[in-house]
Amino acid sequence: MLVTVAPVKILRTSEDRFEDLPGYDFAPHYSVIEGIRIHHIDEGSGPVVLLMHGEPSWSYLYRKMVAPLVESGYRVVAPDLVGFGKSDKPASVDDHSYARHVSWMSAWLNRLDLTGVTLFAQDWGGLIGLRLVTGEPGRFARVAVANTGLPTGDHQMPEAFLSWQKFSREVPEFPVGSIVGRGTVGGLTQAELDAYEAPFPDESFKSGPRIMPSLVPCHPDDPEASANREGWKVLSRWEKPFLTLFSDSDPLTSGGERVFHKLVPGAADQSHRTIAGAGHFLQEDASEELSRTLIGWME
């Protein structure tokens, strides 16, 4: 279905693409922001745990973590970023920018009026989620991050990441499912691979996954570099709990936790952990350990 909302043309994935996905039977919730429909999971009651996914995944990534958190007395909210999952998908790569994604999710956060939030964010979920935290720190009680960062372009990016940027822009067919699968240590079943492909009936739906790697600030004069520097100023004064849970088998973000340990006051004396035997998408490789660690830390 093609929906035209000036100035963005958006595509909306048919609901039947999401039927009978293994482990994903959550009721859908939708908000409309600037004419764009944003989907989220909303399960349980109690203090809010906000789970933010990255690229090219969607809230399906958190399916195994929802039940343990809910059973421990938390309300779990997991959105699909614009361009991913059940959320609407801008049809052109030119409709995506870092600033725009932050604006969309900030408006969504305010629409739900979430407060007392514990954020767990990975990959682009961190790049956007940390901007939400630094934009409205009063909404957040604590932050946990995994395999992510808040880059300013002031430091050289790993060659593996630069290659990933080039691949995502130029590959004729962008293989979402296999990308997520290769980002795990344990691998995925064919049904799980298909679930990651479900939001994208064809290549026209993949402008978000294709362009997001190229929106990461890699140069000091990047359009969002200064905004991230301002974010770091807020983080340098953040004294609420701040936890890192990076994995041991991710070539893109290895060692990235150290900058948080050094610069964020709230990271002192926290139970930081390296998740062993897990790749970039550690939610697939170590969902039980992540859930258990987050619950113990919050309690």
Residue pairs with C-beta under 8 A, 6 or more apart in sequence:
1 11
1 12
1 14
2 9
2 10
2 11
2 91
3 9
3 10
3 11
3 12
3 88
4 10
5 34
5 35
5 36
7 95
8 34
8 35
8 36
8 90
8 91
8 92
8 95
9 90
9 91
9 92
9 95
10 35
10 36
10 88
10 89
10 90
10 91
11 88
11 89
11 90
11 91
11 204
11 205
12 37
12 88
12 89
13 86
13 89
13 198
13 199
13 200
13 201
13 205
14 201
15 86
17 198
17 199
17 201
18 24
18 86
18 198
18 199
21 60
21 191
21 195
21 198
22 189
22 191
22 192
22 195
23 63
23 64
24 60
24 63
24 195
26 41
26 43
26 63
26 66
27 42
28 39
28 41
28 86
29 39
29 40
29 41
29 42
30 37
30 38
30 39
30 40
31 37
31 38
31 40
31 108
31 111
31 112
32 38
33 104
33 107
33 108
33 111
34 104
34 107
36 82
36 87
36 88
36 90
36 104
37 87
37 88
38 79
38 80
38 82
38 87
38 88
38 104
38 105
38 108
39 59
39 79
39 80
39 85
39 86
39 87
40 59
40 77
40 78
40 79
40 80
40 108
40 112
41 59
41 62
41 66
41 76
41 77
41 78
41 79
42 75
42 76
42 77
43 66
43 70
43 75
43 76
44 66
44 69
44 70
44 73
44 74
44 75
44 76
45 73
45 75
46 73
46 74
46 75
47 73
47 74
47 75
47 116
47 118
47 141
47 298
48 74
48 75
48 77
48 114
48 115
48 116
48 117
48 118
49 69
49 74
49 75
49 76
49 77
49 117
49 118
49 120
49 294
49 298
50 77
50 78
50 79
50 114
50 117
50 118
50 119
50 120
50 121
50 129
51 59
51 62
51 65
51 76
51 77
51 78
51 120
51 121
51 125
52 78
52 79
52 81
52 119
52 120
52 121
52 122
52 125
52 126
52 128
52 129
53 59
53 61
53 62
53 78
53 80
53 81
53 84
53 85
53 122
53 123
53 124
53 125
54 122
54 123
54 124
54 125
54 126
54 127
54 148
55 84
55 123
55 124
55 208
55 209
55 212
55 213
56 84
56 174
56 176
56 179
56 180
56 196
56 206
56 208
56 209
56 212
57 84
57 123
57 180
57 196
57 281
58 80
58 81
58 84
58 85
58 86
58 87
58 196
58 199
59 78
59 79
59 80
59 85
59 86
60 85
60 195
60 196
60 198
61 122
61 180
61 281
61 283
61 284
62 76
62 78
62 283
64 283
64 287
64 288
64 291
65 76
65 283
65 287
65 290
65 291
66 76
66 78
68 288
68 291
68 292
68 295
69 76
69 291
69 294
69 295
70 76
72 295
72 299
74 118
74 295
74 298
77 112
77 114
79 87
79 105
79 108
80 86
80 87
80 199
81 87
81 101
81 105
81 124
81 125
81 128
81 208
82 88
82 89
82 90
82 101
82 104
82 105
82 208
83 89
83 90
83 96
83 207
83 208
83 209
83 212
84 199
84 208
84 209
85 199
86 199
89 199
89 200
89 205
89 207
89 208
90 96
90 207
90 208
91 204
91 207
92 207
93 207
93 210
93 211
95 207
96 207
96 208
96 211
96 212
96 215
97 215
97 223
97 224
98 127
98 215
98 216
98 217
98 223
98 224
99 223
99 224
99 227
101 124
101 128
101 215
102 128
102 131
102 132
102 135
102 227
105 128
105 129
105 132
106 131
106 132
106 135
106 136
109 132
109 136
109 139
114 139
115 138
115 139
116 139
116 141
117 139
117 140
117 141
118 140
118 141
118 142
118 143
118 144
118 294
118 298
119 129
119 132
119 133
119 140
119 142
119 143
119 144
119 145
120 144
120 145
120 146
120 290
120 294
121 128
121 129
121 130
121 143
121 144
121 145
121 146
121 148
122 145
122 146
122 147
122 148
122 281
122 282
122 283
123 147
123 148
123 280
124 148
124 212
125 148
126 145
126 146
126 147
126 148
126 149
126 150
127 148
127 149
127 150
127 151
127 216
129 143
129 145
130 143
130 145
130 148
130 150
130 231
130 235
131 150
131 227
131 228
131 231
132 139
132 140
133 139
133 140
133 143
133 234
133 235
133 238
134 230
134 231
134 234
134 235
135 231
137 234
137 238
140 240
141 240
141 241
142 240
142 241
142 242
142 243
142 266
142 297
142 298
143 238
143 240
143 241
143 242
143 243
143 266
144 242
144 243
144 244
144 245
144 294
144 297
145 242
145 243
145 244
145 245
145 257
145 260
146 244
146 245
146 246
146 247
146 275
146 282
146 290
147 246
147 247
147 250
147 252
147 253
147 256
147 280
147 282
148 253
148 256
149 253
149 256
149 259
150 228
150 231
150 232
150 235
151 157
151 216
151 217
151 218
151 228
152 217
152 220
152 225
152 228
152 229
152 232
153 217
153 218
153 219
153 220
153 221
153 222
153 225
154 220
154 225
157 216
157 218
158 251
158 252
160 251
160 252
161 213
161 216
161 252
162 218
164 213
164 252
165 213
165 214
165 216
165 218
168 174
168 209
168 210
168 211
168 212
168 213
168 214
169 210
169 211
169 213
169 214
173 203
174 203
174 206
174 209
174 210
176 196
176 197
176 199
176 200
176 206
176 209
177 188
177 192
177 193
177 194
177 195
177 196
177 197
178 193
180 188
180 193
180 196
180 281
180 284
181 187
181 188
181 192
181 193
181 196
183 250
183 279
183 280
183 281
184 278
184 279
184 280
184 281
184 284
184 285
185 249
185 277
185 278
185 279
185 285
186 277
186 284
186 285
188 196
188 284
192 284
199 205
200 206
200 209
215 224
217 223
217 224
217 225
217 228
219 225
232 263
235 242
235 260
235 263
235 264
236 263
236 264
236 265
237 265
238 264
238 265
238 266
239 265
239 266
240 266
241 266
241 270
241 297
242 260
242 264
242 266
242 267
242 270
243 267
243 270
243 271
243 272
243 297
244 257
244 260
244 261
244 267
244 270
244 272
244 273
245 272
245 273
245 275
245 282
245 290
245 293
245 294
246 253
246 254
246 256
246 257
246 274
246 275
247 274
247 275
247 276
247 278
247 279
247 280
247 282
247 285
247 286
248 274
248 275
248 276
248 277
248 278
249 277
249 278
249 279
250 278
250 279
250 280
250 282
252 280
253 280
257 272
257 274
260 267
261 267
261 272
270 297
271 293
271 296
271 297
273 293
275 282
275 285
275 286
275 289
275 290
277 285
277 286
278 285
278 286
279 285
282 290
283 290
